[in-house]
């Protein structure tokens, strides 16, 4: 499949609201363009820190700001886009073959990620040069 930045998009998640607060949820095969196998989260991120700085060969992800806000910068080798995530009922879908970096984390931010597969170091492209070589092959 030919992946590019145009496939990356904000996905609105369901919200159930009442006087006690809000509840959002995600169901496999119902809300995402992939099934997820792993959930992880980033927290206590020091001010000025960057995260990401890599791409994946096969992994699909949905990134959600569970609390606070942060910026996500995407690059497919030809085009780039940036998103501000600041709502727990909106997630950013990132397909494979996209370089990503995250920055501008607000104090107390929580970055939650649903991933299509378990951790596999061989799926990572850790340098931008390796990423460009991979997508051109």
Backbone as CSV, one residue per row, in Angstrom:
resi,resn,N_x,N_y,N_z,CA_x,CA_y,CA_z,C_x,C_y,C_z
1,UNK,0.849,-1.184,0.000,0.000,0.000,0.000,0.888,1.239,0.000
2,UNK,0.408,2.258,-0.671,1.138,3.518,-0.736,0.631,4.447,0.360
3,UNK,1.450,4.657,1.377,1.070,5.527,2.481,1.638,6.917,2.256
4,UNK,0.872,7.933,2.631,1.369,9.304,2.596,0.628,10.122,3.650
5,UNK,1.059,11.337,3.813,0.542,12.195,4.877,-0.947,12.485,4.736
6,UNK,-1.488,12.387,3.512,-2.909,12.645,3.308,-3.795,11.603,3.988
7,UNK,-3.242,10.459,4.325,-3.996,9.422,5.030,-4.074,9.688,6.535
8,UNK,-3.217,10.560,7.032,-3.214,10.908,8.458,-4.314,11.935,8.712
9,UNK,-5.082,11.718,9.771,-6.233,12.598,9.993,-6.676,12.559,11.448
10,UNK,-7.420,13.595,11.825,-8.045,13.644,13.141,-9.293,12.763,13.106
11,UNK,-9.430,11.924,14.109,-10.614,11.072,14.262,-11.365,11.544,15.501
12,UNK,-12.639,11.880,15.314,-13.491,12.273,16.432,-14.000,11.015,17.122
13,UNK,-13.789,10.938,18.418,-14.201,9.783,19.203,-15.564,10.047,19.831
14,UNK,-16.326,8.998,20.085,-17.637,9.183,20.705,-17.505,9.821,22.089
15,UNK,-18.505,10.611,22.452,-18.555,11.235,23.775,-19.946,10.991,24.353
16,UNK,-19.972,10.481,25.562,-21.215,10.360,26.316,-21.093,11.345,27.471
17,UNK,-22.012,12.309,27.508,-21.947,13.370,28.515,-23.157,13.309,29.431
18,UNK,-22.926,13.583,30.690,-24.007,13.832,31.638,-23.461,14.707,32.754
19,UNK,-24.254,14.966,33.754,-23.866,15.884,34.833,-22.625,15.428,35.584
20,UNK,-22.285,14.136,35.485,-21.114,13.603,36.194,-19.825,13.748,35.395
21,UNK,-19.914,14.181,34.140,-18.725,14.341,33.308,-18.876,13.649,31.970
22,UNK,-17.773,13.479,31.290,-17.763,12.892,29.951,-17.063,11.550,29.946
23,UNK,-17.484,10.700,29.011,-16.853,9.409,28.801,-16.656,9.247,27.298
24,UNK,-15.450,8.905,26.887,-15.171,8.578,25.490,-14.634,7.156,25.437
25,UNK,-14.792,6.519,24.294,-14.337,5.136,24.148,-13.898,4.880,22.718
26,UNK,-13.146,3.790,22.563,-12.658,3.368,21.252,-12.856,1.864,21.160
27,UNK,-13.476,1.426,20.081,-13.690,0.008,19.849,-12.951,-0.414,18.588
28,UNK,-12.252,-1.553,18.669,-11.611,-2.104,17.480,-12.649,-2.284,16.374
29,UNK,-12.221,-2.034,15.150,-13.028,-2.222,13.943,-14.262,-1.332,13.891
30,UNK,-14.385,-0.380,14.825,-15.539,0.489,14.819,-15.155,1.960,14.668
31,UNK,-14.056,2.359,15.289,-13.678,3.768,15.287,-12.339,4.049,14.610
32,UNK,-11.573,3.015,14.333,-10.214,3.187,13.812,-10.051,2.492,12.470
33,UNK,-9.101,2.952,11.651,-8.799,2.260,10.399,-7.815,1.096,10.599
34,UNK,-7.663,0.643,11.840,-6.805,-0.505,12.161,-7.294,-1.090,13.479
35,UNK,-6.881,-2.318,13.760,-7.141,-2.923,15.070,-5.923,-2.701,15.941
36,UNK,-6.139,-2.381,17.208,-4.986,-2.110,18.062,-4.658,-3.306,18.946
37,UNK,-3.351,-3.459,19.187,-2.815,-4.544,20.018,-2.112,-4.017,21.259
38,UNK,-1.786,-2.720,21.245,-0.987,-2.171,22.341,-1.475,-0.766,22.669
39,UNK,-1.423,-0.455,23.957,-1.732,0.877,24.454,-0.552,1.308,25.316
40,UNK,-0.038,2.513,25.066,0.991,3.060,25.943,0.767,4.551,26.095
41,UNK,1.435,5.147,27.074,1.233,6.561,27.326,2.505,7.212,27.826
42,UNK,2.606,8.494,27.529,3.741,9.329,27.929,3.240,10.357,28.929
43,UNK,3.976,10.555,30.009,3.564,11.513,31.034,4.792,12.015,31.771
44,UNK,4.609,13.029,32.608,5.723,13.670,33.323,6.833,14.085,32.362
45,UNK,6.437,14.635,31.232,7.397,15.041,30.204,7.962,16.410,30.593
46,UNK,9.264,16.508,30.790,9.859,17.791,31.196,9.630,18.874,30.140
47,UNK,9.434,20.107,30.584,9.265,21.228,29.674,10.406,21.310,28.677
48,UNK,10.080,21.576,27.436,11.088,21.702,26.388,11.512,20.387,25.764
49,UNK,10.979,19.278,26.246,11.363,17.962,25.705,10.624,17.658,24.408
50,UNK,11.281,16.898,23.555,10.691,16.384,22.323,10.563,14.875,22.450
51,UNK,9.570,14.313,21.804,9.388,12.869,21.752,9.230,12.476,20.293
52,UNK,9.159,11.193,20.042,9.042,10.726,18.665,10.398,10.795,17.996
53,UNK,10.453,11.455,16.849,11.699,11.536,16.100,12.021,10.206,15.437
54,UNK,10.974,9.582,14.851,11.153,8.314,14.163,9.949,8.070,13.247
55,UNK,10.020,7.004,12.484,8.908,6.547,11.645,8.779,5.044,11.841
56,UNK,7.701,4.489,11.331,7.475,3.042,11.405,7.279,2.478,10.012
57,UNK,7.745,1.277,9.824,7.578,0.586,8.542,6.152,0.068,8.375
58,UNK,5.572,-0.498,9.439,4.267,-1.156,9.342,3.243,-0.720,10.383
59,UNK,3.656,-0.050,11.433,2.782,0.251,12.556,1.818,1.396,12.267
60,UNK,0.559,1.217,12.638,-0.461,2.257,12.624,-0.633,2.728,14.058
61,UNK,-0.925,4.025,14.245,-1.105,4.556,15.591,-2.229,5.578,15.630
62,UNK,-2.836,5.699,16.803,-3.743,6.786,17.111,-3.198,7.465,18.348
63,UNK,-2.930,8.774,18.254,-2.376,9.537,19.367,-3.471,10.455,19.904
64,UNK,-3.637,10.443,21.226,-4.678,11.223,21.889,-4.049,12.030,23.027
65,UNK,-4.462,13.272,23.161,-4.081,14.064,24.331,-5.100,13.762,25.422
66,UNK,-4.755,12.855,26.332,-5.655,12.505,27.428,-5.834,13.657,28.389
67,UNK,-4.825,14.504,28.469,-4.849,15.686,29.320,-3.840,16.679,28.765
68,UNK,-4.101,17.953,28.911,-3.166,18.963,28.424,-3.127,19.033,26.917
69,UNK,-1.977,19.452,26.403,-1.841,19.616,24.957,-0.398,19.407,24.533
70,UNK,-0.226,19.144,23.236,1.097,19.034,22.623,0.932,19.122,21.112
71,UNK,2.035,19.352,20.429,2.056,19.442,18.970,2.616,18.145,18.395
72,UNK,2.052,17.746,17.252,2.549,16.584,16.516,2.889,17.058,15.106
73,UNK,4.129,16.805,14.696,4.603,17.195,13.373,4.818,15.929,12.548
74,UNK,4.219,15.890,11.347,4.290,14.721,10.476,4.972,15.089,9.168
75,UNK,5.663,14.110,8.582,6.426,14.326,7.353,6.442,13.005,6.593
76,UNK,6.062,13.035,5.310,6.115,11.807,4.504,7.266,11.809,3.505
77,UNK,8.193,12.749,3.661,9.318,12.845,2.750,9.079,13.849,1.632
78,UNK,7.810,14.178,1.380,7.445,15.174,0.371,6.681,16.335,0.976
79,UNK,5.757,16.011,1.874,4.912,17.028,2.496,4.995,16.898,4.012
80,UNK,4.669,17.993,4.686,4.626,17.959,6.146,3.360,18.674,6.623
81,UNK,2.898,18.260,7.808,1.729,18.866,8.448,1.946,18.849,9.947
82,UNK,1.328,19.794,10.630,1.393,19.837,12.090,-0.013,19.889,12.659
83,UNK,-0.163,19.287,13.820,-1.439,19.238,14.515,-1.217,19.634,15.965
84,UNK,-2.199,20.279,16.556,-2.206,20.509,17.999,-3.252,19.571,18.580
85,UNK,-2.818,18.693,19.473,-3.756,17.805,20.148,-4.017,18.368,21.528
86,UNK,-5.293,18.576,21.842,-5.653,19.188,23.121,-7.032,18.760,23.611
87,UNK,-7.541,17.674,23.084,-8.873,17.208,23.458,-8.877,15.689,23.583
88,UNK,-9.389,15.146,24.679,-9.371,13.696,24.846,-10.398,12.956,23.982
89,UNK,-11.237,13.679,23.242,-12.181,13.004,22.351,-11.804,13.165,20.874
90,UNK,-10.543,13.504,20.628,-10.023,13.584,19.264,-8.660,12.894,19.241
91,UNK,-8.479,12.025,18.258,-7.202,11.343,18.117,-6.621,11.592,16.743
92,UNK,-5.308,11.564,16.650,-4.622,11.726,15.368,-4.188,10.354,14.874
93,UNK,-4.759,9.932,13.751,-4.357,8.675,13.115,-3.080,8.918,12.320
94,UNK,-2.076,8.070,12.550,-0.818,8.128,11.793,-0.594,6.764,11.161
95,UNK,-0.532,6.737,9.840,-0.281,5.489,9.118,1.227,5.208,9.069
96,UNK,1.621,4.023,8.623,3.051,3.738,8.459,3.700,4.702,7.455
97,UNK,5.014,4.740,7.467,5.837,5.499,6.521,5.754,7.001,6.753
98,UNK,5.442,7.419,7.988,5.335,8.836,8.313,6.306,9.154,9.449
99,UNK,7.183,10.104,9.212,8.089,10.581,10.260,7.280,11.450,11.213
100,UNK,7.449,11.243,12.511,6.701,12.019,13.479,7.593,12.534,14.583
101,UNK,7.247,13.748,15.067,7.901,14.295,16.251,6.837,15.031,17.057
102,UNK,6.984,15.003,18.361,6.045,15.627,19.275,6.799,16.628,20.137
103,UNK,6.194,17.808,20.354,6.839,18.820,21.187,5.789,19.742,21.797
104,UNK,6.245,20.767,22.472,5.381,21.773,23.104,4.382,21.154,24.080
105,UNK,4.841,20.217,24.879,3.979,19.566,25.868,3.629,20.561,26.977
106,UNK,2.339,20.691,27.267,1.923,21.538,28.374,2.194,20.800,29.686
107,UNK,2.232,21.550,30.771,2.445,20.949,32.083,1.311,19.978,32.389
108,UNK,1.646,18.790,32.833,0.643,17.791,33.179,0.016,17.090,31.996
109,UNK,0.607,17.220,30.823,0.013,16.577,29.647,0.172,15.061,29.716
110,UNK,-0.782,14.387,29.093,-0.794,12.930,28.995,-1.000,12.581,27.535
111,UNK,-0.019,11.929,26.929,-0.080,11.501,25.535,-0.370,10.006,25.517
112,UNK,-1.552,9.636,25.023,-1.960,8.229,24.970,-1.871,7.742,23.526
113,UNK,-1.392,6.503,23.343,-1.186,5.969,21.996,-1.754,4.561,21.902
114,UNK,-2.568,4.336,20.878,-3.018,3.001,20.507,-2.185,2.589,19.302
115,UNK,-1.612,1.400,19.351,-0.725,0.925,18.287,-1.244,-0.393,17.729
116,UNK,-1.054,-0.594,16.440,-1.581,-1.781,15.763,-0.852,-3.062,16.135
117,UNK,0.368,-2.968,16.628,1.145,-4.168,16.944,1.913,-3.987,18.246
118,UNK,2.407,-5.088,18.758,3.278,-5.061,19.929,4.593,-4.406,19.547
119,UNK,5.348,-3.987,20.551,6.641,-3.335,20.313,7.556,-4.252,19.513
120,UNK,8.171,-3.698,18.466,9.122,-4.428,17.622,10.162,-3.428,17.133
121,UNK,11.343,-3.483,17.710,12.402,-2.533,17.365,12.711,-2.531,15.867
122,UNK,12.570,-3.673,15.192,12.895,-3.743,13.761,11.912,-2.951,12.894
123,UNK,10.782,-2.522,13.460,9.799,-1.729,12.720,10.160,-0.242,12.689
124,UNK,11.097,0.171,13.523,11.452,1.586,13.649,12.451,2.026,12.593
125,UNK,12.262,3.247,12.119,13.267,3.961,11.320,13.709,5.113,12.205
126,UNK,14.909,5.004,12.772,15.347,5.916,13.834,16.053,7.180,13.337
127,UNK,16.533,7.187,12.104,17.147,8.411,11.574,16.369,8.872,10.354
128,UNK,16.352,10.176,10.150,15.609,10.724,9.016,16.190,10.238,7.691
129,UNK,17.501,10.086,7.607,18.120,9.565,6.383,17.665,8.141,6.097
130,UNK,17.605,7.295,7.136,17.105,5.924,6.949,15.645,5.930,6.492
131,UNK,14.868,6.838,7.060,13.461,6.982,6.678,13.353,7.341,5.190
132,UNK,14.106,8.342,4.744,14.050,8.744,3.323,14.484,7.610,2.406
133,UNK,15.518,6.892,2.791,15.971,5.750,1.976,14.875,4.690,1.902
134,UNK,14.233,4.404,3.025,13.184,3.392,3.084,12.004,3.765,2.195
135,UNK,11.509,4.993,2.272,10.313,5.340,1.503,10.609,5.466,0.001
136,UNK,11.862,5.666,-0.358,12.209,5.754,-1.781,12.434,4.377,-2.397
137,UNK,12.565,3.358,-1.548,12.820,2.003,-2.094,11.532,1.262,-2.397
